[in-house]
Amino acid sequence: MGTSTPWGVADDSERIARGIMRYRTPGHGGYHLSARRQAEMPAALRLDDGWYEEDCDWARVALGLPQFFSDKAQQATAQRYRPQLVAGCL
């Protein structure tokens, strides 16, 4: 049985790094951070529940924990979905 996520039961998961998981469901998906990774996130980017939706909120994870994401992925995703994050965090 798959992991329960805010978007339904996951069909697929990928470990990005210790404490950073990406989940995909039939209709959606996103990232989940462990308590440790949540604590490492800058307060301005952190979501309380540790779940980061794949369309917009995953840019928070890429910007907050950049060592696990390529520079290209960070810039492209943040600029596309949350331009204000780029202006406020870089």
C-alpha positions, -999 to +999 in steps of 0.1 A: +000+000+000+013+035-009+020+063+014-009+086+023-003+122+011-025+154+011-032+145-026-042+109-020-023+076-018+010+078-036+016+056-066+053+064-067+079+079-044+115+091-048+140+098-021+157+131-031+179+130+000+176+119+036+144+135+049+132+148+015+107+126-003+089+133-036+055+116-039+033+112-070-004+103-069-028+096-099-038+133-100-011+153-082+019+151-059+046+170-041+074+168-016+075+159+021+102+170+045+111+152+077+111+172+110+149+176+107+147+190+071+118+212+081+140+227+109+167+234+083+143+254+061+143+292+063+113+303+083+101+325+053+099+294+031+087+268+056+051+254+055+038+242+088+028+207+078+060+198+059+041+190+026+050+210-005+027+208-035+044+201-068+032+230-089+040+259-067+053+251-032+081+227-042+101+258-052+103+266-015+121+233-010+145+239-038+153+274-026+155+265+011+176+233+007+195+242-025+223+216-019+198+189-031+187+207-063+205+219-094+208+257-099+188+254-131+160+236-113+159+262-086+157+292-109+133+277-135+108+265-109+109+295-087+106+319-116+078+300-131+056+294-101+066+318-074+085+349-087+082+366-054+103+339-038+131+347-062+130+384-054+127+378-016+151+349-011+180+352-035 
